[in-house]
Amino acid sequence: MAEKITSRSDNYSQWYIDIILQAKLADYSPVKGCMVIRPRGYAIWEKIQAVLDGMFKDTGHVNAYFPLLIPESFLKKEAEHIEGFSPELAVVTHAGGELLEEPLILRPTSETIIWSMYKRWIQSYRDLPILINQWANVLRWEKRTRLFLRTTEFLWQEGHTAHETKEEALAETLKMLGVYKQFAEEYMALPVLAGIKSESEKFAGAVDTYAIEAMMQDKKALQAGTSHFLGQNFAKAFDVTFQTRNGSLEPVWASSWGVSTRLVGALIMAHSDDNGLVLPPRLAPTEVVVIPIYKNENKTDVLNYAGGIHEKLKARFRTVFDDDDQNSPGWKFTEWEMLGVPVRVEIGPKDMANGNVMLVRRDTREKKSVKAEQAEAVIQDLLTDIHRNLYNKALKFRNDNTSDIASYKDFTDFFEKDSGFAVAAWCGSRECEAKVKEETKATIRIVPETDPSTLTKGCVVCGSKAQALPVFAKSY
Ligand SMILES: [Zn+2]
């Protein structure tokens, strides 16, 4: 066991970093801002990937791979896209010992290279839709980085779809937002708000950006996934037209959507505690750890008994048997708690004599002795209950820290003191949004769909007629 983890109340940022380093999820790289994902962290990402990949395929998508290097001229074809991304680009100017004729960009996202290919692949409505996803790394030169949440290079998936009509592309955008929401809630045990972004927060090159947003334990928001309705912007930039069913030529409609290794950071921040990582069971690389407790005189008997139970459990759960002689049981308990394994099974001579096992759940640390033959069924229920408990706890926390706010004084006070999610009326102007950001550091996280005629209060900033009731928060 390494040093003690900083408590959340002492220093939330340090607590987060301590967990990542001590649970060996990731490490700092020799290149500033980059991250080494260690096996324990990568195993969580692999679980996330496997589930999402299945969900994408179930909704009709296929995987492909496009190159890392993009000609600089491609990015310049879509004006907003290049404007938004240019401060974050890393550019290859030399290769093979020579100055390149055209600089190459290390992809920050792949719309441009993919649409340059869609131009070759799409001629008629018969070629549509295209529903491609790519698992890849991307690079954005970030000035302020934080392990998993914001790193210069990160792993993600990016879906890029092409459609005949606006309606289809918009339906796809919302379908994938729904997939992300379902994944967050059913696998990450993370309640999320889903909705549209304001103009100033949208993806560079999109017509509209939708996102899922979660509240972390420090009451800040974390954008956990985005889905963009791209309209015909990239089709026009890359001259991708198709022959419609009526014989006319029209630019293709598009969506793109992505989630990244940031989700691993979201998991840690949302559920973990001062004893270490707490993992939602469906994404935990190890669901159950079996720890035999013995002395020299009963070692063989206890190991045989515990080993038999482990054999049964491992047929049903992702299970580890920790019979390492180097460390004491107490040391192991602390260590496995720090690693976030949802259920610990302790088996000592007394348990053996009574035909029992001791089950300890990671989320509440409650202990319960059960008959060995019931262990499988009880563990199954425990895993389900841990998921439910983590979700409900996160939801209660978000609800307890969400306030409806009407006056600007209350609004600024809120972000100076308690903070959290503030629901407040907004006139829709960029000026009011910018003033809020400047004076409170809070931004509009999502704008739920609302009929403006139902809004009774004026804009929280300027008092004029409200157009929407967005959720404001400080964010990662
Ligand atoms: Zn206003």
Residues whose N, C-alpha, C, O or C-beta is under 5 A from the ligand:
A	BS01	ZN	C427 C432 C459 V461 C462 G463
